[in-house]
Amino acid sequence: MLWTIAVILIILWLLGIVTSYTLGGFIHILLVIAIIVVLVRVIRGEKIL
């Protein structure tokens, strides 16, 4: 579930860069949060998928 959300956010972030439509930076904040959560889970050794 978390992995799916992270992938969707990355895709939306890339689309935002390409189209210059980023919802006022909101998607960038969500992307950073998703990456931090994934990194914390990896560091703790939890299974991502």
N, C-alpha and C positions, 0 to 999 in steps of 0.2 A: 504494500500500500504506500509506504513512505517512498520507496524507489520510484513508483509510478508518478507520484506527485512531483518528485524531483525532476524526472525526465520531462514532464509536461511543462514545468516552470522553465527549464532550460530551453525548450522549444519556443515557448512564448517570449522568452528573453531575446533569443536570436531573431525572432520575427520582429520584435520591437526595435532592435538595432537596425535591421534591414529597412523597415518601413518608417523609422523615426517616430513611432507611436508607442509610448511607454507608460501611459496612464500616470504621468507625472512622477515617474520613478518608482511607483508602487511595485511593479513587477521586479525591479532590481532588488528591492528590499526582501521580497518573498524568496527570490533566488538565493540571496546571501543566507537567509535563515535556513533554507533547505540544504544548502551545502554544509553549513555548520552542523546541522542535525545529523547528516550522513557521516561527516567526519567524526563526530563524537561517537556514533554507533560503531564505526570502524575501529576507532582507538580502543573502545571498550571490548571489542571482539565479538560484538553481537552480529547475528546473521542479518544481512541487509534484505535479501530476497526472502 
